[in-house]
Amino acid sequence: MLITKQSPIIAGLCLVFSLGASSAFAQETEDTLSTEIELGAIFTSGNTEDENIKFKGNVVYLKDSWEYGFSIDGFRSSKNNVLAAQRVYTVGSATYNLNEDSFVVGRLAHEDDRFSGYDSQSDASISFGQNLLRQYENLDWNYTIGAGMRYSKEPNDSFREAIVRLASELRWNVSDNALFVQTLSVESGKESSIGRSESSIQSDIMENLSMKFTIKVKHQTEVPIGREKTDTEASVTLLLRL
């Protein structure tokens, strides 16, 4: 059902991804692959049995002027063996760097949140972006603006709508072993708009291991009856770079 309703969008973005792959692998230059894994967990037993698991994985592949990314971000919580929260958010992207300052990115995202009132929400977009503050060695800021479609599936209904997507990411190397990252995004549609904010700071423990503190906020202007419009999440995780 989801693939059928979104087939024009999926086909267009798959074309972007395939063209990127063809162009990238046609060159014989050295490629770069980087992976990050985050994990945080709290378990209690005795009078109260709680289980809270936070995980995130991020893979970035660089080849010539192309950058391919995939991330999965999940959270699961249960109390006395009763599920209290479960969310999985996955994003895939292909970015073509026009030059040092400008780029074009195709993006696919899918969120499955059992307690949001939606069975799932998916979006696809193509955006233009620019890198800013390149004159500073310890700062990197970029923004993107584009358009696409979002498909929302409820237990008894579903709908799709055109969206305008604005996003920004700031990376600040506070010191030699500390990094602050702030990401903001707004996906605005006729039926509903979704805003996301993620603020994090990570400090190196060892060469490939860091401690990371993150605060996330998601706000949706229209939600199913009985659901909150704003979700927040604070977490402390260990981040391993491979």
Secondary structure as GFF3:
##gff-version 3
##sequence-region A 1 242
A	DSSP	alpha_helix	2	5	.	.	.	ID=ss1
A	DSSP	alpha_helix	7	26	.	.	.	ID=ss2
A	DSSP	beta_strand	32	44	.	.	.	ID=ss3
A	DSSP	beta_strand	50	63	.	.	.	ID=ss4
A	DSSP	beta_strand	66	79	.	.	.	ID=ss5
A	DSSP	beta_strand	82	97	.	.	.	ID=ss6
A	DSSP	beta_strand	102	113	.	.	.	ID=ss7
A	DSSP	beta_strand	120	132	.	.	.	ID=ss8
A	DSSP	beta_strand	139	153	.	.	.	ID=ss9
A	DSSP	beta_strand	158	175	.	.	.	ID=ss10
A	DSSP	beta_strand	178	189	.	.	.	ID=ss11
A	DSSP	beta_strand	193	204	.	.	.	ID=ss12
A	DSSP	beta_strand	209	220	.	.	.	ID=ss13
A	DSSP	beta_strand	230	241	.	.	.	ID=ss14
###
